[in-house]
Amino acid sequence: MKPHLMKALSKELYSYIKLQSAVDKQILLEINKKLLKMQIEVSEILEKIT
């Protein structure tokens, strides 16, 4: 498993959200992209395990 990659992605997402003063459609789309990147990484890890 790549915990360092997951930790880096989650820190990046947290930092991005923390910097936003308001939430609009564009920001939500960017947050969704970052979450999808994390989900893809988890999926790849699960595929390797099974």
N, CA, C and O atoms as a printed pandas DataFrame, in Angstrom:
     atom_number atom_name residue_name chain_id  residue_number  x_coord  y_coord  z_coord
0              1         N          MET        A               1    0.837   -1.185    0.000
1              2        CA          MET        A               1    0.000    0.000    0.000
2              3         C          MET        A               1    0.876    1.240    0.000
3              4         O          MET        A               1    2.011    1.209    0.474
4              5         N          LYS        A               2    0.357    2.304   -0.520
5              6        CA          LYS        A               2    1.118    3.548   -0.597
6              7         C          LYS        A               2    0.549    4.584    0.368
7              8         O          LYS        A               2   -0.109    5.533   -0.059
8              9         N          PRO        A               3    0.795    4.412    1.658
9             10        CA          PRO        A               3    0.211    5.359    2.614
10            11         C          PRO        A               3    0.748    6.772    2.442
11            12         O          PRO        A               3    0.041    7.744    2.709
12            13         N          HIS        A               4    1.992    6.889    1.999
13            14        CA          HIS        A               4    2.553    8.231    1.823
14            15         C          HIS        A               4    1.833    8.991    0.714
15            16         O          HIS        A               4    1.665   10.207    0.801
16            17         N          LEU        A               5    1.408    8.281   -0.326
17            18        CA          LEU        A               5    0.676    8.924   -1.413
18            19         C          LEU        A               5   -0.712    9.334   -0.951
19            20         O          LEU        A               5   -1.162   10.440   -1.253
20            21         N          MET        A               6   -1.396    8.461   -0.224
21            22        CA          MET        A               6   -2.724    8.795    0.283
22            23         C          MET        A               6   -2.650    9.967    1.261
23            24         O          MET        A               6   -3.514   10.844    1.254
24            25         N          LYS        A               7   -1.634    9.977    2.085
25            26        CA          LYS        A               7   -1.466   11.077    3.037
26            27         C          LYS        A               7   -1.211   12.387    2.297
27            28         O          LYS        A               7   -1.759   13.425    2.671
28            29         N          ALA        A               8   -0.399   12.349    1.269
29            30        CA          ALA        A               8   -0.108   13.556    0.491
30            31         C          ALA        A               8   -1.363   14.070   -0.215
31            32         O          ALA        A               8   -1.623   15.273   -0.231
32            33         N          LEU        A               9   -2.137   13.156   -0.795
33            34        CA          LEU        A               9   -3.369   13.565   -1.480
34            35         C          LEU        A               9   -4.372   14.160   -0.497
35            36         O          LEU        A               9   -5.032   15.152   -0.809
36            37         N          SER        A              10   -4.489   13.567    0.678
37            38        CA          SER        A              10   -5.446   14.091    1.657
38            39         C          SER        A              10   -4.992   15.440    2.205
39            40         O          SER        A              10   -5.823   16.314    2.451
40            41         N          LYS        A              11   -3.684   15.623    2.399
41            42        CA          LYS        A              11   -3.176   16.921    2.850
42            43         C          LYS        A              11   -3.413   17.991    1.791
43            44         O          LYS        A              11   -3.765   19.126    2.114
44            45         N          GLU        A              12   -3.219   17.628    0.532
45            46        CA          GLU        A              12   -3.453   18.561   -0.567
46            47         C          GLU        A              12   -4.920   18.994   -0.597
47            48         O          GLU        A              12   -5.225   20.177   -0.749
48            49         N          LEU        A              13   -5.814   18.030   -0.449
49            50        CA          LEU        A              13   -7.246   18.331   -0.445
50            51         C          LEU        A              13   -7.604   19.212    0.745
51            52         O          LEU        A              13   -8.327   20.196    0.589
52            53         N          TYR        A              14   -7.113   18.874    1.921
53            54        CA          TYR        A              14   -7.400   19.653    3.124
54            55         C          TYR        A              14   -6.898   21.087    2.969
55            56         O          TYR        A              14   -7.611   22.032    3.308
56            57         N          SER        A              15   -5.697   21.253    2.467
57            58        CA          SER        A              15   -5.136   22.594    2.271
58            59         C          SER        A              15   -5.955   23.399    1.284
59            60         O          SER        A              15   -6.195   24.589    1.492
60            61         N          TYR        A              16   -6.384   22.755    0.210
61            62        CA          TYR        A              16   -7.194   23.430   -0.802
62            63         C          TYR        A              16   -8.512   23.918   -0.202
63            64         O          TYR        A              16   -8.917   25.061   -0.414
64            65         N          ILE        A              17   -9.179   23.033    0.554
65            66        CA          ILE        A              17  -10.464   23.397    1.158
66            67         C          ILE        A              17  -10.280   24.513    2.183
67            68         O          ILE        A              17  -11.096   25.432    2.255
68            69         N          LYS        A              18   -9.226   24.436    2.962
69            70        CA          LYS        A              18   -8.975   25.423    4.003
70            71         C          LYS        A              18   -8.753   26.822    3.424
71            72         O          LYS        A              18   -9.102   27.818    4.058
72            73         N          LEU        A              19   -8.178   26.901    2.232
73            74        CA          LEU        A              19   -7.886   28.195    1.616
74            75         C          LEU        A              19   -9.113   28.878    1.007
75            76         O          LEU        A              19   -9.085   30.078    0.733
76            77         N          GLN        A              20  -10.176   28.124    0.800
77            78        CA          GLN        A              20  -11.353   28.684    0.148
78            79         C          GLN        A              20  -12.186   29.489    1.136
79            80         O          GLN        A              20  -12.473   29.031    2.242
80            81         N          SER        A              21  -12.569   30.694    0.721
81            82        CA          SER        A              21  -13.387   31.537    1.589
82            83         C          SER        A              21  -14.881   31.293    1.358
83            84         O          SER        A              21  -15.702   31.555    2.237
84            85         N          ALA        A              22  -15.223   30.794    0.179
85            86        CA          ALA        A              22  -16.617   30.486   -0.152
86            87         C          ALA        A              22  -16.636   29.263   -1.063
87            88         O          ALA        A              22  -15.637   28.933   -1.703
88            89         N          VAL        A              23  -17.755   28.615   -1.110
89            90        CA          VAL        A              23  -17.869   27.417   -1.943
90            91         C          VAL        A              23  -18.834   27.713   -3.096
91            92         O          VAL        A              23  -19.984   28.103   -2.896
92            93         N          ASP        A              24  -18.321   27.514   -4.291
93            94        CA          ASP        A              24  -19.173   27.652   -5.467
94            95         C          ASP        A              24  -19.012   26.403   -6.334
95            96         O          ASP        A              24  -18.322   25.458   -5.951
96            97         N          LYS        A              25  -19.640   26.408   -7.479
97            98        CA          LYS        A              25  -19.635   25.225   -8.341
98            99         C          LYS        A              25  -18.220   24.840   -8.766
99           100         O          LYS        A              25  -17.876   23.658   -8.763
100          101         N          GLN        A              26  -17.405   25.812   -9.126
101          102        CA          GLN        A              26  -16.045   25.539   -9.589
102          103         C          GLN        A              26  -15.191   24.904   -8.487
103          104         O          GLN        A              26  -14.416   23.983   -8.747
104          105         N          ILE        A              27  -15.336   25.393   -7.279
105          106        CA          ILE        A              27  -14.576   24.839   -6.157
106          107         C          ILE        A              27  -15.044   23.411   -5.859
107          108         O          ILE        A              27  -14.231   22.527   -5.592
108          109         N          LEU        A              28  -16.362   23.197   -5.907
109          110        CA          LEU        A              28  -16.874   21.844   -5.687
110          111         C          LEU        A              28  -16.386   20.877   -6.757
111          112         O          LEU        A              28  -16.096   19.719   -6.457
112          113         N          LEU        A              29  -16.293   21.329   -7.981
113          114        CA          LEU        A              29  -15.762   20.478   -9.050
114          115         C          LEU        A              29  -14.302   20.120   -8.796
115          116         O          LEU        A              29  -13.890   18.982   -9.022
116          117         N          GLU        A              30  -13.528   21.080   -8.331
117          118        CA          GLU        A              30  -12.108   20.823   -8.035
118          119         C          GLU        A              30  -11.974   19.855   -6.863
119          120         O          GLU        A              30  -11.126   18.963   -6.894
120          121         N          ILE        A              31  -12.793   20.019   -5.838
121          122        CA          ILE        A              31  -12.780   19.103   -4.701
122          123         C          ILE        A              31  -13.142   17.695   -5.173
123          124         O          ILE        A              31  -12.522   16.715   -4.761
124          125         N          ASN        A              32  -14.144   17.605   -6.035
125          126        CA          ASN        A              32  -14.557   16.306   -6.568
126          127         C          ASN        A              32  -13.425   15.649   -7.351
127          128         O          ASN        A              32  -13.220   14.441   -7.234
128          129         N          LYS        A              33  -12.689   16.420   -8.145
129          130        CA          LYS        A              33  -11.554   15.869   -8.899
130          131         C          LYS        A              33  -10.510   15.289   -7.960
131          132         O          LYS        A              33   -9.974   14.206   -8.199
132          133         N          LYS        A              34  -10.228   16.018   -6.892
133          134        CA          LYS        A              34   -9.226   15.549   -5.934
134          135         C          LYS        A              34   -9.702   14.282   -5.218
135          136         O          LYS        A              34   -8.909   13.372   -4.971
136          137         N          LEU        A              35  -10.995   14.223   -4.884
137          138        CA          LEU        A              35  -11.537   13.024   -4.249
138          139         C          LEU        A              35  -11.511   11.837   -5.201
139          140         O          LEU        A              35  -11.216   10.714   -4.791
140          141         N          LEU        A              36  -11.818   12.080   -6.466
141          142        CA          LEU        A              36  -11.769   10.999   -7.457
142          143         C          LEU        A              36  -10.358   10.460   -7.613
143          144         O          LEU        A              36  -10.164    9.254   -7.770
144          145         N          LYS        A              37   -9.377   11.344   -7.570
145          146        CA          LYS        A              37   -7.986   10.905   -7.653
146          147         C          LYS        A              37   -7.664    9.965   -6.490
147          148         O          LYS        A              37   -6.980    8.957   -6.667
148          149         N          MET        A              38   -8.161   10.306   -5.305
149          150        CA          MET        A              38   -7.937    9.455   -4.141
150          151         C          MET        A              38   -8.675    8.123   -4.293
151          152         O          MET        A              38   -8.130    7.074   -3.949
152          153         N          GLN        A              39   -9.896    8.156   -4.800
153          154        CA          GLN        A              39  -10.660    6.930   -4.992
154          155         C          GLN        A              39   -9.994    6.011   -6.007
155          156         O          GLN        A              39   -9.983    4.794   -5.828
156          157         N          ILE        A              40   -9.453    6.570   -7.044
157          158        CA          ILE        A              40   -8.750    5.764   -8.052
158          159         C          ILE        A              40   -7.540    5.081   -7.428
159          160         O          ILE        A              40   -7.274    3.909   -7.696
160          161         N          GLU        A              41   -6.817    5.807   -6.607
161          162        CA          GLU        A              41   -5.648    5.231   -5.941
162          163         C          GLU        A              41   -6.059    4.070   -5.036
163          164         O          GLU        A              41   -5.409    3.024   -5.037
164          165         N          VAL        A              42   -7.129    4.244   -4.267
165          166        CA          VAL        A              42   -7.617    3.169   -3.397
166          167         C          VAL        A              42   -8.050    1.972   -4.232
167          168         O          VAL        A              42   -7.769    0.828   -3.874
168          169         N          SER        A              43   -8.727    2.228   -5.334
169          170        CA          SER        A              43   -9.176    1.149   -6.216
170          171         C          SER        A              43   -7.994    0.364   -6.774
171          172         O          SER        A              43   -8.037   -0.865   -6.830
172          173         N          GLU        A              44   -6.956    1.055   -7.180
173          174        CA          GLU        A              44   -5.757    0.379   -7.701
174          175         C          GLU        A              44   -5.098   -0.473   -6.638
175          176         O          GLU        A              44   -4.615   -1.568   -6.924
176          177         N          ILE        A              45   -5.074    0.022   -5.418
177          178        CA          ILE        A              45   -4.494   -0.749   -4.316
178          179         C          ILE        A              45   -5.319   -2.005   -4.055
179          180         O          ILE        A              45   -4.770   -3.087   -3.846
180          181         N          LEU        A              46   -6.640   -1.852   -4.070
181          182        CA          LEU        A              46   -7.515   -3.019   -3.853
182          183         C          LEU        A              46   -7.352   -4.053   -4.953
183          184         O          LEU        A              46   -7.371   -5.252   -4.677
184          185         N          GLU        A              47   -7.192   -3.616   -6.187
185          186        CA          GLU        A              47   -6.989   -4.547   -7.300
186          187         C          GLU        A              47   -5.711   -5.348   -7.114
187          188         O          GLU        A              47   -5.667   -6.531   -7.448
188          189         N          LYS        A              48   -4.678   -4.719   -6.586
189          190        CA          LYS        A              48   -3.407   -5.420   -6.372
190          191         C          LYS        A              48   -3.540   -6.440   -5.242
191          192         O          LYS        A              48   -2.888   -7.484   -5.269
192          193         N          ILE        A              49   -4.369   -6.146   -4.262
193          194        CA          ILE        A              49   -4.531   -7.035   -3.116
194          195         C          ILE        A              49   -5.308   -8.285   -3.505
195          196         O          ILE        A              49   -4.983   -9.384   -3.058
196          197         N          THR        A              50   -6.326   -8.123   -4.330
197          198        CA          THR        A              50   -7.184   -9.262   -4.660
198          199         C          THR        A              50   -6.721  -10.033   -5.856
199          200         O          THR        A              50   -7.355  -11.016   -6.241
